[in-house]
């Protein structure tokens, strides 16, 4: 599957309607982004079961701000609507393959249980937490 450009309007539905979504936050002026782009596209062709999306941070500044993007490129991975990976910096093909394989191998029952515990703890403490991070392995 080729990469798909998404906008702020499409972001939520893309994450909600697909099991695994990778998001590359990039900009045209960013040298490392341009270097990472072909790698991202090549790996996307090998994983038909994963949505490889791209967000142009210049065109989608509000979405980039809401996502907390402070450095580009930044790669995020969502599995079953949960953010399970977020890291700035360009990856090589082997590193990107490792991320995809790790996301596919996650025990999602454990991840969802962790999210539920985090939300319960935040509620008990009177705070609000989205619980979108997985436990350290």
Secondary structure as a PSIPRED ss2 file (coil, helix, strand):
# PSIPRED VFORMAT (PSIPRED V4.0)

   1 X C   1.000  0.000  0.000
   2 X C   1.000  0.000  0.000
   3 X C   1.000  0.000  0.000
   4 X E   0.000  0.000  1.000
   5 X E   0.000  0.000  1.000
   6 X C   1.000  0.000  0.000
   7 X C   1.000  0.000  0.000
   8 X H   0.000  1.000  0.000
   9 X H   0.000  1.000  0.000
  10 X H   0.000  1.000  0.000
  11 X H   0.000  1.000  0.000
  12 X H   0.000  1.000  0.000
  13 X H   0.000  1.000  0.000
  14 X H   0.000  1.000  0.000
  15 X H   0.000  1.000  0.000
  16 X H   0.000  1.000  0.000
  17 X C   1.000  0.000  0.000
  18 X C   1.000  0.000  0.000
  19 X C   1.000  0.000  0.000
  20 X E   0.000  0.000  1.000
  21 X E   0.000  0.000  1.000
  22 X E   0.000  0.000  1.000
  23 X E   0.000  0.000  1.000
  24 X E   0.000  0.000  1.000
  25 X E   0.000  0.000  1.000
  26 X E   0.000  0.000  1.000
  27 X C   1.000  0.000  0.000
  28 X C   1.000  0.000  0.000
  29 X C   1.000  0.000  0.000
  30 X C   1.000  0.000  0.000
  31 X H   0.000  1.000  0.000
  32 X H   0.000  1.000  0.000
  33 X H   0.000  1.000  0.000
  34 X H   0.000  1.000  0.000
  35 X H   0.000  1.000  0.000
  36 X H   0.000  1.000  0.000
  37 X H   0.000  1.000  0.000
  38 X H   0.000  1.000  0.000
  39 X H   0.000  1.000  0.000
  40 X H   0.000  1.000  0.000
  41 X H   0.000  1.000  0.000
  42 X H   0.000  1.000  0.000
  43 X H   0.000  1.000  0.000
  44 X H   0.000  1.000  0.000
  45 X H   0.000  1.000  0.000
  46 X H   0.000  1.000  0.000
  47 X C   1.000  0.000  0.000
  48 X C   1.000  0.000  0.000
  49 X C   1.000  0.000  0.000
  50 X C   1.000  0.000  0.000
  51 X E   0.000  0.000  1.000
  52 X E   0.000  0.000  1.000
  53 X E   0.000  0.000  1.000
  54 X E   0.000  0.000  1.000
  55 X E   0.000  0.000  1.000
  56 X E   0.000  0.000  1.000
  57 X C   1.000  0.000  0.000
  58 X C   1.000  0.000  0.000
  59 X C   1.000  0.000  0.000
  60 X C   1.000  0.000  0.000
  61 X H   0.000  1.000  0.000
  62 X H   0.000  1.000  0.000
  63 X H   0.000  1.000  0.000
  64 X H   0.000  1.000  0.000
  65 X H   0.000  1.000  0.000
  66 X H   0.000  1.000  0.000
  67 X C   1.000  0.000  0.000
  68 X C   1.000  0.000  0.000
  69 X C   1.000  0.000  0.000
  70 X C   1.000  0.000  0.000
  71 X C   1.000  0.000  0.000
  72 X C   1.000  0.000  0.000
  73 X C   1.000  0.000  0.000
  74 X E   0.000  0.000  1.000
  75 X E   0.000  0.000  1.000
  76 X E   0.000  0.000  1.000
  77 X E   0.000  0.000  1.000
  78 X E   0.000  0.000  1.000
  79 X E   0.000  0.000  1.000
  80 X C   1.000  0.000  0.000
  81 X C   1.000  0.000  0.000
  82 X E   0.000  0.000  1.000
  83 X E   0.000  0.000  1.000
  84 X E   0.000  0.000  1.000
  85 X E   0.000  0.000  1.000
  86 X E   0.000  0.000  1.000
  87 X E   0.000  0.000  1.000
  88 X E   0.000  0.000  1.000
  89 X C   1.000  0.000  0.000
  90 X C   1.000  0.000  0.000
  91 X C   1.000  0.000  0.000
  92 X C   1.000  0.000  0.000
  93 X H   0.000  1.000  0.000
  94 X H   0.000  1.000  0.000
  95 X H   0.000  1.000  0.000
  96 X H   0.000  1.000  0.000
  97 X H   0.000  1.000  0.000
  98 X H   0.000  1.000  0.000
  99 X H   0.000  1.000  0.000
 100 X H   0.000  1.000  0.000
 101 X H   0.000  1.000  0.000
 102 X H   0.000  1.000  0.000
 103 X H   0.000  1.000  0.000
 104 X H   0.000  1.000  0.000
 105 X H   0.000  1.000  0.000
 106 X C   1.000  0.000  0.000
 107 X C   1.000  0.000  0.000
 108 X H   0.000  1.000  0.000
 109 X H   0.000  1.000  0.000
 110 X H   0.000  1.000  0.000
 111 X H   0.000  1.000  0.000
 112 X H   0.000  1.000  0.000
 113 X H   0.000  1.000  0.000
 114 X H   0.000  1.000  0.000
 115 X H   0.000  1.000  0.000
 116 X H   0.000  1.000  0.000
 117 X H   0.000  1.000  0.000
 118 X H   0.000  1.000  0.000
 119 X H   0.000  1.000  0.000
 120 X H   0.000  1.000  0.000
 121 X H   0.000  1.000  0.000
 122 X H   0.000  1.000  0.000
 123 X H   0.000  1.000  0.000
 124 X H   0.000  1.000  0.000
 125 X C   1.000  0.000  0.000
 126 X C   1.000  0.000  0.000
 127 X C   1.000  0.000  0.000
 128 X C   1.000  0.000  0.000
 129 X C   1.000  0.000  0.000
 130 X C   1.000  0.000  0.000
 131 X C   1.000  0.000  0.000
 132 X C   1.000  0.000  0.000
 133 X C   1.000  0.000  0.000
 134 X C   1.000  0.000  0.000
 135 X C   1.000  0.000  0.000
 136 X C   1.000  0.000  0.000
 137 X C   1.000  0.000  0.000
